[in-house]
Amino acid sequence: RTVELSLRSKTVSDQSLPARHGHRPTMELPELEHLNEAGRMILQRTMAKRGDKGKEMSWLNFMVAKMWPHIHEALKLVVANDLEPKIKDALPSVFGTVSFKTFSLGERHPEIKEIGVAHGKQNQYDGLELDLKIIWNCNADIVVDVQGIEIGIANVHIDGTLKLQFRPLLPHLPSIGGVQITMMSPPNISWNFRGIFAALQADVVSRVMRQVVSDQISELLVVPNLIFVHWLDSEADVDLEVLQFPHPECVVRLCISEARDLLGSDWNYFGFNGTSDPYVSVHLGSTHWYTPQKSRTRNPKWGDAGYHDFFVYTPSQFVKVDVYDSDIGPGTDDHLGFVEGLTVQWLLEKPRWWWPLKSRSKTPEYKSEATTSAPVADAAAKAKHNGNGEVLIEAHFFELRDSEGGCIPQPMGKADAVAYAFIDLRSLRGLQPQQADGATITFRLEGQSYKSHPATYKATSYGSALTPGAQRLVEHLHNTKGRSIDEIMKISGLTKEQVTSVVHARPSFTTKWHQPISLPIRNLEKAQLEICLGIRRPNYKALANLKTPLKLEDIRNCDKWQLDKALPLEVDPKMEGSSLLQENLELSLRITLRSLCISADTFDNYSASF
């Protein structure tokens, strides 16, 4: 039966029995301080126990100095293959061709200024965490050619915190199973121009380049993206997929509700400082989102248009909130202010709060997560009229579950997901090397399209211990037939170590992505996932599709709400490039379904508090 609970003029409907998705009760949110206790309880299990910070870093910087020549060469490849094409795409067409004429980062290596140590848990695995505060004042020699005009870049400054996570912890030697290299938020980046552009500062080029560099780092290292190196070839009781693609602990539904007393960046005809066309940029983890622009106002209100969902991995994650005045084109927007030192933990403490904005021009260094320690919430009351204005932020925390029951929150503007599909996009078998490089996968769900990064071709050497035929047999039994490792051992006569190594490496799947993708689901009972493979050579074309769309509701019948297999893709014989294929196409991925809800236990706590 349905029980109605009156909570300070808000109504919550709950049911005594678990309900199917789409029929679960909906609720209007009660007081945020009580509701966000759910988020507090969810995140409590990930709260790291921190030790003393280390100050003597000469031994560690000695190691960085010896590694720097090798890191430098690797970064040059990243710039040539990834950064330069993305800068070309991001700049307005009026700038024409863009290329790096000279690129050298110099001999001055990044310096580790401070190290923090902690013990924490992520996706049920314990680990030791090292937070390395890195500051890099680079003596680079960089020249960018923009349509025949050379722009010199100097005084490159980068600061941020690199996190090394040693997990899982094992009950046998070597006691640690691997290391995850990641960042909780993008680093802060700045530089100056040389020559004629030193006076002009080439704002459009500078801002676009800075954003592209930040996005590139996010795609590589900012959570959920990471580099995972392990030595767990035969650890059947460890889920390597979760360590490679960590899932969030919960969802925070942020609302940039309104702002007040913003700077007037646009001048009127009488020469007085007038209004602005403000919008807000929010960066949490690798997710970057913007509110709509409001015209000619210093006191904008976004209402339902200010809602957006973000994934939370730890309470210490920084939430970067910047307010801009929209101008004529990319890279020309004026910066009106930012919220200093905002973290997920502060959102839990202050779920509805006016946060003061600070000006970068008045701050010597735009403080990062590594440098900010002052509790910004305490400064809010003192800075009500600080000259830069304030922004009102609401935070609603929701649980991600792999079981039915509980209550689903009502839609809030365009933030109307009832569940999320977390896709670990691994690799593909069947493409030729010339087709694999640049190949993309497009997921279509509920009228929205989500495109993967370009793939790379990576051949795997089988070695003398295992023939290609034996490897193919293992992959067929595991990926197509769904057999366990023990069953494959009995059928093939191979050892556990041999079978496990093939299952983890998937050597015949030579088109590689290794990318996490998350898709919001608004109607789980009707949601169907379409998958399309596109190749870039000679021109971008859709080469193959999943023959029958995947009904996501059916994944609830799988163990842990996970579908882990190789999906066959059907090739269109009329498409150019299909004649080059010598075998069937199979896409290796894992789809994990998680329901967005508030548990019934949480409601018991809420009702008792009133």
C-alpha positions in Angstrom: 0.0 0.0 0.0 1.0 3.6 -0.3 1.8 5.7 2.8 1.7 9.5 2.6 4.2 11.3 4.9 3.8 15.0 5.4 7.3 16.6 5.7 7.1 20.3 6.2 4.5 20.8 3.5 6.4 18.4 1.2 5.0 15.1 0.3 6.9 11.8 0.0 5.2 8.6 -1.3 6.8 5.3 -0.5 5.7 1.7 -0.9 6.3 -1.2 1.4 7.3 -3.6 -1.4 10.0 -3.0 -4.1 8.6 -1.7 -7.4 9.7 -2.1 -11.0 11.4 0.8 -12.7 8.9 3.2 -14.2 6.4 2.3 -11.4 8.5 3.3 -8.4 7.0 6.1 -6.4 8.2 9.6 -7.1 8.8 12.2 -4.5 9.1 15.9 -4.0 12.3 16.7 -2.1 12.1 17.6 1.6 14.6 19.9 3.4 18.0 19.4 1.7 19.8 19.1 5.0 17.8 16.0 5.8 17.8 14.6 2.3 21.5 14.9 1.8 22.1 12.7 4.8 21.7 9.9 2.2 24.7 11.4 0.3 26.7 11.7 3.4 26.1 8.1 4.3 27.0 6.9 0.8 30.2 8.9 0.7 31.2 8.1 4.3 32.5 4.7 3.1 34.9 6.4 0.7 36.2 9.0 3.1 40.0 8.5 3.2 41.9 8.4 6.5 44.7 10.9 5.9 48.2 10.9 7.4 50.7 13.7 7.8 51.8 15.6 4.7 55.4 15.3 3.6 57.5 18.4 2.9 60.9 16.9 1.9 60.6 16.1 -1.8 64.2 16.2 -3.1 64.4 12.4 -3.4 61.1 12.3 -5.4 62.1 15.2 -7.6 65.4 13.5 -8.3 63.4 10.6 -9.8 61.2 12.9 -11.8 64.3 14.7 -13.2 65.8 11.4 -14.5 62.4 10.4 -16.1 61.8 13.8 -17.6 63.6 13.2 -21.0 61.4 10.2 -21.6 58.2 12.0 -20.5 59.1 14.9 -22.8 59.3 12.7 -25.9 56.0 11.0 -25.0 54.3 14.5 -24.6 55.5 15.6 -28.0 53.7 12.6 -29.5 50.5 13.5 -27.7 50.7 17.1 -29.0 51.3 16.0 -32.6 48.6 13.3 -32.7 45.9 14.6 -30.3 46.3 18.2 -29.3 47.0 19.9 -32.6 44.0 18.4 -34.5 41.7 19.3 -31.6 42.9 22.9 -31.5 42.2 23.2 -35.2 38.7 21.9 -34.8 38.0 24.2 -31.8 39.2 27.5 -33.3 36.8 29.6 -35.4 37.2 28.9 -39.1 38.5 32.5 -39.6 41.8 31.4 -38.1 42.4 28.8 -40.9 45.3 26.4 -40.5 47.0 25.9 -37.1 50.2 24.0 -36.5 53.0 23.8 -33.9 56.1 25.0 -35.7 58.3 24.5 -32.7 57.5 22.5 -29.6 59.9 22.0 -26.7 59.0 21.9 -23.1 62.6 22.7 -22.0 64.7 21.0 -19.5 62.9 22.3 -16.4 60.8 19.4 -15.1 57.6 19.5 -13.0 58.3 19.8 -9.3 56.5 17.9 -6.5 56.0 20.4 -3.7 54.0 18.3 -1.3 52.8 14.7 -0.8 49.8 13.5 1.1 49.1 9.9 2.1 45.7 8.3 2.8 43.9 5.0 3.1 40.6 4.8 1.4 38.1 2.6 -0.4 36.8 2.7 -4.0 34.2 0.3 -5.4 34.7 -2.1 -2.5 38.5 -2.2 -2.9 40.9 -0.9 -0.2 43.9 1.1 -1.3 46.7 3.4 -0.3 46.6 6.9 -1.9 49.4 9.4 -2.6 48.4 12.9 -3.5 51.2 14.7 -5.3 51.0 18.5 -5.4 52.7 19.4 -8.7 53.8 22.8 -9.8 55.5 23.3 -13.2 57.0 26.6 -14.3 58.0 25.5 -17.7 60.8 27.2 -19.8 59.1 26.0 -23.0 60.0 27.0 -26.5 56.7 26.8 -28.3 55.7 28.5 -31.6 52.2 28.2 -33.0 51.6 29.0 -36.7 48.1 30.4 -37.1 47.4 31.0 -40.8 51.0 32.1 -41.5 51.3 34.2 -38.3 53.7 32.9 -35.7 52.7 33.1 -32.1 55.3 32.4 -29.4 54.2 31.0 -26.1 56.2 31.5 -22.9 55.9 31.4 -19.1 53.8 28.2 -19.1 52.5 27.5 -15.6 50.6 24.3 -14.6 49.6 23.3 -11.1 47.4 20.5 -9.9 47.3 17.3 -7.8 48.2 13.9 -9.3 46.8 11.0 -7.4 48.5 7.6 -7.2 46.2 4.9 -5.9 47.7 1.6 -4.9 44.9 -1.0 -5.0 43.7 -3.6 -4.4 45.4 -4.5 -1.2 46.1 -8.3 -1.2 46.4 -10.8 1.6 49.6 -12.2 0.0 52.8 -10.8 -1.5 53.4 -8.4 -3.1 50.4 -7.1 -1.1 49.5 -4.5 -3.7 47.9 -5.5 -7.0 48.3 -2.4 -9.1 48.4 1.4 -9.3 45.9 3.8 -10.6 47.1 7.2 -11.9 44.4 9.9 -12.0 43.4 13.4 -11.0 40.3 14.5 -9.2 40.0 17.7 -11.3 41.8 19.3 -14.2 45.0 21.3 -13.4 45.2 25.1 -13.7 47.0 26.2 -16.8 48.3 29.7 -17.8 50.9 31.2 -20.2 51.9 34.4 -21.9 52.6 35.3 -25.6 55.8 36.6 -27.0 56.4 39.2 -29.8 53.6 41.3 -31.3 51.0 39.2 -29.6 52.4 39.9 -26.1 50.5 43.2 -26.2 47.3 41.9 -27.8 47.5 38.6 -25.7 45.5 36.9 -28.6 42.6 36.1 -26.2 40.7 34.0 -28.6 43.6 31.7 -29.4 44.8 31.6 -25.8 41.4 30.7 -24.3 40.6 28.1 -26.9 44.0 26.5 -26.5 43.8 26.5 -22.7 40.4 24.8 -22.9 41.5 22.2 -25.4 44.6 21.4 -23.2 42.4 21.1 -20.1 39.9 18.8 -22.0 42.7 16.6 -23.3 44.1 16.1 -19.8 40.5 15.4 -18.6 40.0 12.7 -21.2 43.3 11.0 -20.2 43.6 11.4 -16.4 40.6 13.1 -14.7 38.1 10.7 -13.0 36.6 8.4 -14.2 39.5 8.4 -16.7 42.8 6.9 -15.4 45.8 4.9 -16.2 45.8 1.5 -14.5 48.9 -0.7 -14.3 48.5 -4.1 -12.6 50.1 -7.5 -12.1 47.0 -9.5 -11.4 47.0 -12.0 -14.3 45.7 -14.9 -12.2 43.6 -13.0 -9.7 40.1 -14.5 -10.5 38.6 -12.9 -7.4 39.5 -9.3 -8.4 37.3 -7.4 -10.9 39.9 -5.7 -13.1 37.2 -3.9 -15.0 36.1 -2.0 -11.9 39.7 -1.0 -11.3 40.2 0.1 -14.9 36.8 1.9 -15.1 35.8 2.9 -11.6 32.1 3.6 -11.1 30.9 6.7 -9.1 29.7 6.3 -5.5 26.7 8.5 -6.0 25.1 11.3 -8.1 24.8 14.9 -7.2 22.1 16.8 -9.0 23.4 20.4 -8.9 21.2 23.4 -9.5 22.8 26.7 -10.5 19.6 28.5 -9.3 20.5 32.2 -9.7 23.2 34.8 -9.3 23.1 38.4 -8.0 25.2 41.5 -8.1 27.4 40.3 -10.9 29.9 42.6 -12.6 28.5 44.6 -15.5 30.9 43.7 -18.3 29.0 45.3 -21.2 29.1 49.1 -21.6 26.1 51.0 -22.6 25.8 54.0 -24.9 26.3 56.5 -22.1 29.7 55.0 -21.1 28.6 53.6 -17.8 29.3 50.0 -16.7 26.0 48.4 -17.5 24.9 44.7 -17.7 26.2 41.3 -18.7 25.0 38.3 -20.6 26.0 35.7 -17.9 26.3 32.0 -18.0 27.9 29.6 -15.5 30.5 26.9 -16.2 30.6 23.9 -13.8 33.5 21.4 -13.9 33.3 18.3 -11.6 35.6 15.4 -12.5 35.8 15.1 -16.2 32.3 16.5 -16.7 32.1 20.0 -18.0 28.6 21.7 -18.3 27.3 25.2 -19.0 24.0 26.8 -18.0 22.1 28.7 -20.7 23.0 32.3 -21.3 20.9 35.0 -19.8 20.8 38.4 -21.6 21.3 41.9 -20.2 21.2 41.2 -16.5 23.4 41.3 -13.5 20.9 39.1 -11.5 20.2 36.1 -13.7 17.8 33.3 -12.7 18.1 29.9 -14.4 15.4 27.9 -12.5 14.8 24.5 -14.0 17.4 25.2 -16.8 20.1 25.2 -14.0 19.9 21.5 -13.1 22.5 18.9 -14.2 23.7 15.6 -12.9 27.3 15.0 -11.9 29.1 11.8 -10.7 30.8 11.8 -7.4 33.8 9.5 -6.6 35.0 11.0 -3.3 33.9 13.9 -1.0 37.3 15.6 -1.6 36.5 16.3 -5.3 36.7 19.9 -6.2 33.7 21.6 -7.9 34.9 24.4 -10.3 32.3 27.0 -10.8 33.0 30.0 -13.1 30.7 32.8 -14.2 31.3 34.4 -17.7 29.8 37.2 -19.8 29.0 35.9 -23.2 30.5 37.9 -26.1 30.7 37.6 -29.9 32.4 34.2 -30.3 34.6 31.4 -28.9 37.3 32.5 -26.6 36.0 36.1 -26.3 33.9 35.7 -23.2 34.8 37.8 -20.1 35.4 36.1 -16.8 33.2 37.6 -14.1 34.3 35.4 -11.1 34.7 32.0 -9.6 33.9 30.1 -6.4 37.1 29.4 -4.5 37.7 26.1 -2.8 34.3 24.5 -3.4 34.3 20.7 -2.8 31.7 18.0 -2.7 32.1 17.9 1.1 31.1 21.6 1.3 28.0 20.9 -0.8 27.0 18.3 1.7 27.5 20.8 4.5 25.8 23.7 2.7 23.3 22.1 0.2 21.7 25.4 -0.5 24.0 28.4 -0.2 25.0 31.7 -1.7 28.7 31.3 -2.6 30.8 34.5 -3.1 32.6 35.0 -6.4 36.2 36.0 -6.6 38.0 37.7 -9.4 41.1 36.1 -10.9 42.6 39.5 -11.5 42.6 40.1 -7.8 44.0 36.7 -7.0 47.8 36.1 -7.5 47.3 32.4 -8.2 44.0 30.7 -9.2 44.1 28.2 -6.4 43.7 24.6 -7.2 42.7 21.6 -5.0 46.3 21.4 -4.0 46.5 24.9 -2.6 43.1 25.7 -1.3 42.4 24.9 2.4 40.3 27.8 3.7 36.7 27.0 4.4 35.0 29.2 1.8 31.6 28.8 3.4 32.7 30.8 6.4 33.5 33.7 4.1 30.1 33.8 2.4 28.4 36.0 5.0 31.3 38.4 5.1 31.5 38.7 1.3 27.8 39.4 0.5 28.8 42.6 -1.3 32.3 41.7 -2.5 31.9 43.5 -5.8 31.9 40.3 -7.9 28.5 39.0 -6.8 27.3 35.6 -5.6 25.8 32.5 -7.0 23.1 30.3 -5.4 23.9 26.6 -5.7 21.6 23.7 -4.6 22.9 20.1 -4.2 20.8 17.0 -4.2 22.6 13.6 -3.6 21.1 10.3 -4.8 22.2 6.7 -4.5 23.2 4.4 -7.4 21.8 0.9 -6.8 21.9 -2.5 -8.5 18.6 -3.6 -7.1 15.0 -2.6 -7.2 13.0 -0.7 -4.7 13.3 2.7 -3.1 12.0 6.0 -4.5 13.0 7.9 -7.6 13.3 11.7 -7.3 11.1 13.8 -9.5 12.6 15.3 -12.7 14.3 18.6 -12.2 14.5 20.5 -15.4 16.5 18.5 -17.9 18.0 16.5 -15.1 15.4 13.7 -15.4 17.4 10.4 -15.4 15.9 7.5 -13.5 19.0 5.3 -14.1 22.4 5.2 -15.7 24.1 2.8 -18.0 27.9 2.7 -17.4 29.6 1.3 -20.5 33.2 0.0 -20.4 34.1 0.3 -24.1 37.0 -2.0 -24.6 37.8 -3.2 -28.1 36.7 -4.7 -31.4 37.7 -7.7 -33.5 37.6 -7.9 -37.2 38.9 -4.6 -38.7 42.0 -4.3 -40.8 44.8 -2.1 -39.4 44.1 0.7 -41.9 40.5 0.7 -40.8 41.0 0.5 -37.1 42.9 3.8 -36.5 40.3 6.5 -36.0 37.3 4.1 -35.8 34.5 5.3 -33.5 31.5 3.7 -31.8 28.3 5.7 -31.6 25.7 4.8 -29.0 22.1 6.0 -29.6 19.7 6.0 -26.6 16.3 7.8 -26.3 17.0 10.2 -29.1 20.5 11.2 -28.0 23.8 10.2 -29.6 27.1 9.6 -27.7 30.3 9.2 -29.8 33.5 7.5 -28.5 37.0 8.7 -28.9 38.9 7.6 -32.0 40.3 4.0 -31.7 43.9 2.9 -32.2 45.2 -0.4 -33.7 47.3 -2.4 -31.4 48.5 -5.9 -32.3 49.2 -8.4 -29.6 52.0 -10.9 -29.7 50.9 -14.4 -28.7 54.3 -15.7 -27.7 55.5 -19.3 -27.9 53.5 -20.5 -24.9 50.0 -20.1 -26.6 49.2 -20.6 -30.2 46.7 -18.2 -32.0 44.3 -21.2 -32.4 44.2 -21.9 -28.7 43.8 -18.2 -27.9 40.9 -17.9 -30.4 39.2 -20.9 -28.7 39.5 -19.3 -25.3 38.1 -16.0 -26.6 35.2 -17.8 -28.3 34.2 -19.8 -25.3 34.4 -16.8 -22.9 33.1 -14.0 -25.1 30.5 -15.8 -27.2 29.5 -18.8 -25.1 29.8 -17.2 -21.7 31.8 -20.0 -20.2 33.7 -19.6 -16.9 37.4 -19.8 -16.6 37.2 -23.2 -14.9 35.0 -24.6 -17.7 37.4 -23.3 -20.4 40.3 -25.0 -18.6 38.5 -28.3 -18.8 37.6 -27.9 -22.5 40.9 -26.6 -23.7 43.4 -28.3 -21.4 45.1 -25.0 -20.7 46.3 -23.8 -17.4 44.4 -21.2 -15.3 47.2 -18.7 -15.9 47.0 -19.2 -19.7 43.2 -18.9 -19.8 43.1 -15.9 -17.5 45.7 -14.0 -19.5 43.7 -14.4 -22.7 40.4 -13.4 -21.0 42.0 -10.2 -19.7 44.1 -9.3 -22.7 41.6 -10.2 -25.6 44.5 -10.3 -28.0 42.4 -10.8 -31.2 40.5 -7.6 -30.4 43.0 -5.2 -32.0 40.9 -2.1 -32.3 41.3 -0.5 -28.9 39.3 2.2 -27.1 39.4 1.5 -23.3 37.0 4.3 -22.6 34.3 4.7 -20.0 31.0 6.1 -21.2 27.9 6.9 -19.1 24.4 7.2 -20.5 21.4 8.7 -18.7 18.2 6.7 -18.9 14.8 8.4 -18.6 12.5 5.5 -19.2 14.1 2.2 -18.4 11.2 0.0 -19.5 11.3 1.4 -23.0 15.0 2.3 -23.4 16.8 0.5 -26.3 20.4 1.0 -27.1 21.6 1.2 -30.7 25.3 0.7 -31.5 27.0 1.9 -34.8 30.6 1.4 -35.9 32.1 4.1 -38.1 35.5 4.2 -39.8 37.4 7.2 -40.9 39.2 6.0 -44.0 38.9 7.1 -46.8 36.1 9.2 -45.4 34.0 8.8 -42.3 31.3 6.1 -42.9 29.0 4.0 -40.8 30.3 0.5 -41.6 28.3 -1.8 -39.2 25.4 -1.8 -36.6 24.1 -3.9 -33.9 21.4 -5.8 -35.7 18.8 -5.7 -33.0 18.8 -2.8 -30.5 19.6 -3.9 -26.9 16.7 -3.6 -24.4 18.4 -2.2 -21.3 15.6 -3.4 -19.0 16.7 -7.0 -19.7 20.1 -6.3 -18.1 18.3 -6.4 -14.7 18.0 -10.1 -15.1 21.8 -10.4 -15.3 24.0 -10.9 -12.3 24.9 -7.6 -10.6 22.9 -5.9 -13.4 25.9 -6.3 -15.8 26.0 -7.5 -19.4 29.6 -8.5 -20.2 30.1 -10.1 -23.6 31.2 -9.6 -27.2 28.3 -8.2 -29.4 28.2 -9.2 -33.1 27.9 -6.2 -35.4 26.2 -6.6 -38.8 28.1 -5.1 -41.8 26.4 -3.3 -44.5 27.8 -5.0 -47.7 27.1 -1.8 -49.7 29.3 0.3 -47.6 32.8 1.2 -48.8 35.4 -0.8 -46.9 33.2 -3.9 -46.2 35.1 -5.9 -48.8 38.3 -5.5 -46.8 36.8 -7.4 -43.8 38.1 -11.0 -43.5 36.1 -12.0 -40.4 33.0 -11.2 -38.4 33.0 -8.0 -36.3 32.6 -8.4 -32.6 32.5 -5.5 -30.1 33.8 -6.2 -26.5 32.1 -4.2 -23.8 30.5 -4.3 -20.4 27.3 -2.5 -19.6 26.5 -1.9 -16.0 23.0 -0.7 -15.0 22.5 1.4 -11.9 19.2 2.8 -10.6 19.0 6.3 -9.3 17.0 6.4 -6.1 16.7 7.2 -2.5 16.5 4.1 -0.2 13.5 3.3 2.0 15.9 3.3 5.0 16.7 6.9 4.3 13.0 7.8 4.4 12.6 6.1 7.8 15.4 8.4 9.1 13.7 11.5 7.5 10.3 10.8 8.9 11.7 10.1 12.4 13.5 13.5 12.3 10.2 15.4 11.8 
